[in-house]
C-alpha cells in the first residue's frame, strides 16, 4: 500500500470520526460508503476497518466526556442489554425480510426521529453544566426503542447510534449532549464484540485498519472538544439534518437508486 493511500485513509477517518464523535454516532455510517465508493476497498474489509474506527473513537473521546460528567455509564449499561438483545434477534431475522422493505422502514424511522427531535426545540432550553441533575423518563419506552435500534442495526449492518440518540433525546428526555456522550460510550462496547468475529475471518487488514484507527483517534478527540463548546440547539439541528439526509439516502436505496457509483 502506497503512502498516498495511507494518508487518504487517515484523512477520511479523521473527518468522519470527528463528525461521528461530535454526534455520538458510529463513524461507520460515513466511512464504509466512502471507502467502498471512492477507495475501491472490499466491503467486508471496509466494515472491519470501520469497527476498529468505532472502538478507537469511543475510547479516545471517553475521557473528555467522563471528565465533564456527560456520559451516564449506568444508563448506558442498562440500555446496552436491550440493544444487544435486539441485535441478536436481527441476526436471526436477517435474510427473511426483503432488503428494500428494510430500507423503507429505516427511512421512515429516521424521518420520524428527525421530526421528534426538531419538535423538542419548542421546549425551554436548559444549559448543561458539570454535575447538573437530570431525570431519566419513560425508561420502558426507551428500552423498547433501544431493542428496535439493535434490531434494525443488525438487519441493515449499520451502527445503531443514529437511532440511539433520538431515542434518548425524545423518549428518555436526556439533554442532547448527554445523549451523544452516552451513545458514544455504547457504540464502542457493541463494536468490540463485532470486531472479534471480523478479525477471526481475516477481514481486518492492518494496512487499511491502522491508518483508519490513527485518524479516528485524532478525529474523536477533536469531535469531543467541539461538542463541549457547541450550543445544544445547534447540535440538535445538526443531527436533524443528518437524519434527513440519511433518510433520503435509504429511501433511494430501496428503489435501487445509487447517486454515487462505486469505484472500479
N, C-alpha and C positions, 0 to 999 in steps of 0.2 A: 504494500500500500504506500503511495507516494505522500510526501509531506503536505502537498496542496489539499488532498482529500482529508487528511487528518485535521488540518486547520479548518476546513469546511465543516467537518463533523463537530469540532469543538465550538465553532461559532453558532451552528444550528442548535446544539444542546444548550449553550449559554442563553440564547434568546428565548427558546421555548421553555426552559426551566425557570427563567426569570418570570415569564408570564404565568406559568403553572404555579410557582411558589407564591406569587402575588395573589392569585385567585384561590389557592388551596386545591387545585386540580392536578391530576396526574398529567405530566407533560407529554405522555404517550399519545394523547388525543391529537397533539400537534406534531410531534416528532416522527411518529410512524408514517403518516402520509407524506411528509417531506422527504424522508429517507428513501421511501419506495418510489415516489413520483419523480423526484429530482436527482436522487443519488443512484437509482437503479439497483438498490440493495434488496436482497431477497426479503420477503415479508416476515418470515419466521426469524431471520437474523435481526431485522429491524425491531421486532417485538421484543426479542431477547435483550437488545441494547437499550430499548425503552424501559424495560423493567429495572435494569441496572440504574438508569437515569432517575427513575421514580424513587428508588431506595436512596440514592445519593442526595436527591432533592430533599426528601423527608428528613434525613439525618442532618444535612447541612443547615437547614432552616429551623430545626427543632430548638436549638439553643436560644436564639433571639425571641422566639415565641414563648418559650418556657420562662425566660428571664422577665418578660413583660406580663406574665401570668395570663396569656391569651388562650393557651391550649388547656382544654378541660380533659385531663387524662382519664379520670374515672368514667366520664360520659363516653369518651372515645372507645374504651374497652367494652363497655356495655353495648354500644351501637355496633361495634365490630362483630359481635356474635350474630346479630341479625343479618348483617351484610354477608358474612361468611356463609351462613346457612342458605341465604338466597343464592349466592354464587354456586354452591354445591347443587342446589336444585336446578339452576340454569345449565350446569354441565350435563345433567341427566336429560334435560329437555332439548338440548342442542340437537338440531337436525330434524326435530319433529315439527317445527314451525317454519313456514317459508320465510326466507330472508327478507323479501320485500315487505311482508306484513310487519316484521320486526322493525324495519326502518320507519315505517309509517307510525307505528305505536310510539317509537322512541321520539320521532319528530314532534308528535302531539304532546308527549310528556314534557319535552323541552319548552315548547311554546307555553304550556300551562304554567311551568315553573317560572318562566320569564314574566308572565302576566302577574303571578302572585308576588314575585319579588319587586316588580315595579309598583304594585299597589301599596306595598309597605312604605313607600316614600311619603304617603299621606300621614304617617304617624309622626309624632313629635320626636325629633332626633335627640338622642342622649349621648353625650361624649363618653367614650370608654376609657377610663383611667386605670392605672395599675391598681389591682386589688379591688376593683369595683364589683359590687354584688349584683347578680342577676339570677333569675329563677328559670329552671327548665320546665317548660309547659308541655302538655299533651304528649307525654312520653310514649304511650301505646301507639299513637298515630305515627310518631317519629320512628319507632321500631318497625312498624309496618312499611313505612316508606323506605327505610334502610334495607329491609328484606327485598323490596322491589328493585332498589338500586343495584344490589348484588346480583339479583336475577337477570336484569337487563344487561348488566356489565358482562356477565359470563356468556350470555347468548350472543352479544354483539362483539365481544372481545375488546372492550374499551375500558378505560378507567371509570370508576363509579363516582369520582369526585364531582363530576358535572351534575350528578343528581343528589349527592350527599349535601352539598352546600345549600341548594334551595330547600331541601327537607329540613335542615337545621334552622334555616333562616325563617321559613314560613310556618312550619309545624311546631318546632320546639321553641321558637321565638328567641333564639340566641342573637346577640349582637353580631353583625356581619363579620367583624374581624375575628371573633371567637369561632364562628362557623368555619372560616377559612383556615385558621390555625389548627383547629381540631381535625378538620378534613385532611390537612397536610400530614398530620401525625398518623391518621388511619390508613392512608394510601400506602405509606411505607411498609406497614405491617402486612397488608394484603399482597403487595408486590414481592416481598421477601419470600412468601410461601410459593408464589407462582414461579419465581426465578429459579428455584431449585429444580423444577421439572424441565425448564428450558435448558438449564446447564447440563442436566443428565442426558438430554437428547442431542447435545452438541450444537445448539442454536445460538449460544452466546460466544461470539468470536472476539478475542482480545483486541485485534487491530481496529475493530469497529467500536466495541464497548468501552475501551479505555479512554479515547478522546471524548466520547459522549459523556462518560461518568465525570471526567475532569471539568468539562464545560458545565455540566449540571450542578456541580458543587458551587462553582463561582456564580452561576445564574441564580441558584436558590438563595444564596446569602444576600445577593443584591435585591432579589424579589422580596425577601423578608424585611429588609431595611426600608424598602419603599412602602410596604404595607403599613409599617408603623406610622408613617407620615401622611398617608393618603386619607382624605376625609371619608367617612363611612358611606355617604350617599354617592360619591364619585365611584367608590369601589363597587357598590351595589349596581349602579347603572352600567359600569364596565362589564360586570358579569352578565347582566341582562342582555347586553349587545352580543356577547359571546354565545349565549344560549340561543338567541335568534339566528345567528349565522350558522351555528351547528345544526339547528332545526331545519333550515333551508337546505343545507348540505345533505342531511339524512333523507328529507323528502325527495330530493332529486335522485339520490341513490336508489330509492325504492322503485323508481321508474327507469332505472338503468342509465341515467344521465350523468356523465362524468365531465365536469367542466375542464379538468386538467388531465391530459394524457400522461400515462406512466412513462417514465424514461425507458428507452430501449435497453 
